[in-house]
């Protein structure tokens, strides 16, 4: 509302005032519509995320749950005589399934915190040669597949949250091991005041058109392998790296001859 005090305005000034009021009203209406459009886009994005989450998680959480329950149910059945060897296999199956569940839930919780801006960082100098071995140890399939190139003495510590960086590297190494049959090489170098950590494989690669798509949550680029997870690993890895002030980008790696 525009309120004026004073003398009565002549007709010409009233027309100018009316035009100003009309412009102000139009500007306010445009602002209201822009806010409404932004809110609608946010709601649509949230609905899309929830739909993708339900589609991905409904299967990927249910599968290890069912496997663990089946193994434990067999072990608890007093009418069954389970040989010691089979008993050990059932215990290992239950343990692996529960580990998968824990990893899935941790990824979902961290992605939720990341999108809400609630990730708490503890940035301090961290040595790559200490973090990398621990990260690889978190990938059970890495034995005999992953080679850590010695870190050159000239490489300085990185300013990062050590625990989160370890998790990022474990996700990247695990992704390379899971989706390629080639050896995986991890290198560390210093360039232009930055530390570069590369996870290199010789797999079929990803089309350049999909380089950004692969870092979106719940994207598996058509992969429907039950062991592939819900497609959060790379999205979470990039989000955590960027939260620590770094970058995570893909590159082409020539296939081995």
Buried (B, 14 or more C-beta within 10 A) or exposed (E): EEEEEEEEEEEEEEEEEEEEEEEEEEEEEEEEEEEEEEEEEEEEEEEEBEEBBEEBBEEBBEBBBEBBEBBBEBBEEEEEEEEEEEBEEBEEBBEBBBEBBEBBEEBBEBBEBBBEEEBEEEBEEBBBBEBBEBBBEBBEEBEEBBEBEEBEEEBEBBEBBBEBBBBBBBBBBBBBBBBBEBBBBBBBBBEEEEBBBEBBBBBEBBEEEBEEEBBBBBBBEEEEEEEBBBBBBBBBBBBBBEBBEBEBEBEEBEEEE
